[in-house]
Amino acid sequence: MRRFETNRWAGLVGVVLLSAGIGVVLREPGLVVAATVGVGYLTAIAVGSAPIASLSIDRRIDADDPDPGDPVGVTVAVTNDGESTLYDLRLVDGVPPGLEVCDGSPRCGTALSPGDTVRFSYTVRAARGRHEWTDVDVVTRDPTGAEELKRAVEVESTLRCVPPLGRTTDLPLRGLTSRYTGRVPTDVGGAGAEFYALREYRHGDPLRRVDWNRTARTGELTTLQLREERAATVVLVVDSRESAYVAAEPDAENAVERSVDAAGRTFLALLENGDRVGLVGLCSDPRWLPPGAGADHRARARELLATDPAFAPTPIETAGRVYVNGWVRRARKRLPADAQLILFSPLCDDTIARAARRLDAHGHLVTVVSPDPTARDTPGREMAWIERRLRLGRLRSAGIRVVDWGDEPLAVAVSRGSGSG
């Protein structure tokens, strides 16, 4: 609770003294009377003070589980529980920074008698994530407006928006014999689609695996063996450092938001292909989702992408500095030995590019999906575009597959970049 002088009547003292002086010199009773009235008003200002508001505030959010982009109504009811009339009451609701007010206003100015209630409403547009309202800022002024009292009233409200994971085209992975996502071929005979070897027929072998052509020629029963395929282990890494929250235009979707959307689609695509998929954010306090499969694993990934601060649509103010080298060391200890990585990053600095090369050099085959946040309308932006292009080139020279994702749909970028690296 803080008191402030508004200085609203700062010039009144001079006017009163000037009026009194002129009235005395010119012997004008009217000016002297006006000065006397002014003195009385100044006295009232001096003894007056902003009342301490005793308020009950209730906030109602008219949605339980909205989809991104849905309008969500918010109604704030304020009741004067005190015994004094609040002649000048001003309220500002603490809208979460990740939500856009699309209708109405989260501000209200009114007078409120004891026991009366005032309501004001506005509409926000739902966005992915978990959004918590901050305190309601309350300002009261005395009747003359010379002093104001500011305080914050805590009112807890939360809006969760958890979008479904969307299907997309498969992304290219770097396997030993396969350049695409899905199962990784091995040098072991078993179930698969590619010929591996022949062996003597054994009791119980499926008849469809018998090489009947060879049997017709030689009279010997032989069984076809196909190259066994095993599920790939893939970990999706989203670069969610503060420096990654960049976009080509102020009102455009930032690179982290695009990366999270692409990671969600890729997660579902890999899961449906039978792969084991994990998820982690490259941030100061990452939440790891170890590689797994199944409906429960998909639900955990959906919740993590939607509500965890590591994947927030806007930078977290309390997030600390990210030491990428330390993150890489910790990641190497947690990653399965055969894990492939898909790194989603705008590649806005050399640090993240070096991290990708380090992880690739340690045997974790890396694919980089890079949403392009650059523009070329100023010399500074032109330089940033050139630097990013150089990073892409160095990654490709190191044998790392890179998908340079511009304004086109992700599937188009993947198709164009499937031969790179």
N, C-alpha and C positions, 0 to 999 in steps of 0.2 A: 504494500500500500504506500503510494507516494503522493505528496501534495505539491502542487505547482502554482505559481502566480502566472496568470494569463497575460498580465500587463495590458488588459483591455482598456483600462481607464488611465493609462499612463499620462496622457496629455491633459486630463481634467484638472489637475492641480494648477497647472499654468493658466488654464482658461479662467478658473475661479479667481486666482490672484489678480490676473489682468483685468477681469471685469470689476472686481472690488476697487482696484486702484483707479481705473478710469471713472467709475461712479463717484468716488470721493473727490477726485480732481475736478470733474465737470459738474459735480453736485446733481447727479442723475439718480434719483431714488430707485428707478427700475433696475439699473445695473447692480446697485447694492443689494436689492432684494434677490436678484438672480444669483449673485455670488453667495448670499446666505443659503439659498436652496442648494447650491453646489456644495457648500461646506457640509450641509446635512447629509447629502448623498455620499460624500467622501467618508463621513463618519460611519454610515451604514456599511460601506464597502470595507472599512477597517475592522469593524467588529464581526462582520459576516464570515462564514466559512463553509466550505463544501460539505454537505452531509455525508455521513458514512452509510452507504447503501447496504441494507440487509435484503438480499435477493435469493429467490429460489429459481434456478434455471434448469429447464428440462429440454433436451434435444432429441428429436425423433427422426430417424432415417427410414424412409419409406421403401426399403428394398432389403431382401435377405441374401440373395445370391445373383446379383446382376451380371450380365455379360458385358465385355468391354464396349464402350460407346453408348450403353443404355443411360437414359436420363434418370437420375435418382433425386427425389425430393427430400429436402431437409427442412424441418420446422423447429424453431426455437421459441419456447414459451418462457417468459420472464415475469415473476410475481414479486411485488414489493411487500416483503414480510415485516418491514419496519413500521414505525409510527410517524415518520416524517414524509412529507410530499417531496418527491424528487422532481424539481422543476426543470432540470436539464440533464437527462440521462442518455448516454450514448453507449452503444454496444457494438462490438466487432467479434464475430464468430471466428474461431481458429480453424479455417479450412485447411486440410492437408495439402502440402505443396504439390503432390502428384495428381490432384483433381482440379479440373477446370470448371469454373462457375459459368454455366451456359444460360441461365435465366434467373432473374431476381438479383438480390444483393445480400451478402452476409452481414450487412451493416444496418443499424437501426438507431434513430434518434427520436426521443419522445419525452413526455412528462408522465409521471406515474404516481398516483395517489396511493396511500396505504391500502393494502389488500387487493389492489387492481392488478390485472395481468395484461401484458402486451405480447403479441405473437408476430413473428416475421418469418418468411419462408424464402427459400431460393432452391435452385436446382443445380446439381453438379453432374458432370458426365463421368460415368464409371470408367476406371482404367485398371489394368491388371495390377494385382498386388494387394497388400494389406495396408489400409490407410487409417491412421488414428488422428482424430481431431485433437487440437491443442486447446488451451484454456480460452474462455471467453473474456476478452478485454472489456472492462467496465469503466466508464468515465462519468463522474457526477460533478456538477458545478453548482455553486450557490446561486441564488436568484439574480444577483447582479452580474454573474459571469466572471468575477474577478479572480476566483480561485477554483481549481479543479482537483479532484481526487481520482487517482488511477489505481486500479487493482485488477487482478486476474482471478477468475473463478474457474475452478477445475470442473469440467464436465466430460466424463469419459464416453467416447463413442468410437466405433470401429466399423469400417466397411471393407468386406472381403470380396474380391473379384477374382475368381479362379476360372480362366477360360479353358476349354477342352484342348487337348493336344491335337494339332492338325496334321494330316497326312501330307507328305511331299514326296518328290522323287528321291531315289537313292543317291547318296553322295559317294564319290569315288574314294576308296581307301587304298592304301599301299600295302598289299599283301605280298608274300613271297612269289606266288604264282598267279594271283588274281588282283586286278586293278580296281575291283568294285566292292561295294559293301555286300554283306551277306556271309555265307559260310566260306571258310578258308580251306582250300584243298590241301591235302597232306600226302605224304609218300607211304600211306598205309592203306591196304585193301579193306573194303567194307562197303557200306551203303553210299551210293553216289550216282552220278550220271556219266562219268568219263571212264573209259576202259583203263584198267590197271594191269591185270595179269590173268593167266589161266592156271588152274590147278586141277588135280584129280577129283572126280566127283565123290562126295561123301554123302552117306545116308542122311536124309533130312534136308539136303540142299533144295531150294525152290526150283521147280521145273523150268520156270521162265529164265533162270540163270544158266541152264544147260546149253552148251554150244552144239546145237543139233547139226549144224553143217559139218563140224569136225567129226561128230559121231557117225554121220553118213559116210564120210570119207574113210575113217580109220576104224570105226566100230568101237572106239573108246569113249566113255562118258567123261566129259570135262565140264568144269564149272567156270563161268566168267566171274572175275573179280573186278569191281569198280573202285575207282579212287574214292577213299573215304573223305567226307567233308565234316569239318568241325565248326561249331559256332565261333564266330569272332568275338573277342572281348574288346569293347570300344568304350573309351571315356571321353565325354564331351566336356570341353573346357570353355567357359565364357569369360572373356576379359571384361571384368566389371570394375576396373580401377576408375577413379574419378576422371582421369585423362581420356578414357574411352567414351565418355558421354559427350560426343561431338556429332554435329550434323552439318550438312551443306548449307542449310537455311535455318533461321531461328525457329520457324514453326514446323520444321520437318522432324520426322521420327529420328531419334538419336541412334548411334551405332549399337549401344548396349541393348536397346529395345528391339532392334532388328535382329541382333545376335540371339537374344532369348527366344524370340519367335522361331528363328531357324533351328535353334537347338531343340525346342519342343517338337517340331515337325520331324527332325532327324531322329530324335529319341524314339518316337513312335514307329517310324519307318524301320529302324534297325530292330526294334523289339518284334515287330511283325515278321521280320525276316528270320527270326530265330536266334539273333545275336544276344549276347549279354552286354548290357549297356550301363554305364555309370555317368555321373554328373558332378561337376564341381565349378565353383566360381573362382576366378583369379582376383582375389580381394584380400583385405587385411584380416578378415575373420571368415574363412571359407567353410561352408557346410558341405561335407562329402557325402555323396550317395554312391556306395560301392557298386560295381557292376553286378547286375542281376537280371531277372526276367520274371514274367508273370503279371497278372492283373494288379496285385498289390504293389509291385514295384512300379508299375506305370502310374498308379494313384499317388505314390509317394513323390515321384518325379513331377507330376502335375502340381501338387501342393507346393513343392519346393520352388519351382519356377515362378509360381504365382505370388507367393507370400514371403519368401526368404529375403532378407535385406541384401544378400549377395547378388540378387537379380532384380533389384528395385528399378522402376522406370526412371527415377531421378537419383542423383548421388546422395548418399547418406551423409548428413552433416557431421555425425560423430565418428565416421570411419577414419581410421588412422592411415598413415602412409603405408603403401604396399611395397615391400622389398621383394622384387621378383626373383632374385637369386635364392633367397631363403625359401620362397614358395616352391621353387623348382626342386630344392633339396628335400623338402618335406614331401613333395609329390612323388619323387622317385622311391621313397620308402613305402608309400602307400599303394602305388600302382602295381597291379599284377605284372609279372615278367613279360607276358605275351600281349599286354594291352596296347592297342593302337589308340591314337589320340586324334580328335577333331577339335581344333582350336578356332574359336569364333572371336575375331579381333579386328578392329579397324587398322591395326598396325600404324599407330600414330607416333611411335617412337622406336628407337633401335633396341631398347631393352627387351621388348616382347619378341622381336624377331630373333634376338640372340637366344632367348629362352626356348623358342621353337627349335632352333638348330641344336641346342644342347640336349633336349629331350629326344630328338630324332637320333642324335649321335649315340645316345645310351640305349638304343634298341627299341624305343617306342615310336613306331612309324607314325609320322605326323602328317595330317592334312590340315591346311589352313583355309578357313572360309572367312573372307575379309569384306565386310560391308564398307563400301567406299563413302566416306563422309566429306570428301574434298570438293572444292569448287575452284574455278580458275578466273574469277572476275576481278581479282586484285593481284598485285605483284606478290603479296604475302601468301595468298592462297595458292597462287601458281607455284611458289617455292614448296609449300607443303605437299602439293600434288606430285611434284618431281621427286621429293624425298620419299614419299610413299611408294612411287613406282620403282625407285632404286631398291627399297626393301623387298618388294615383291620379286624383283629380279634376283637378288642375292639368295632368297629362299629357294627359288627354282633352280638356281645354280648349285645349291647344296642338295638337290634331289628331292626336295619337299614339294608335294603337290599343293598348288594354290588355286583357289577359286576366287577370282576378283569379282565381287558382287556389286554391281552398280544399281541403276534404277529399275532394271528388268526384274521379273520374277526369279526367285531362287532357282527354280528348275531350269530356266534358260541359262543362268550363269553356270550351273553345274554341268549342263550339257556342253557348253562352250569350253569350260575349263577341264573337262575330263581327260583331255589329251595332254595337259600341261604337267610338268614336274617329272 
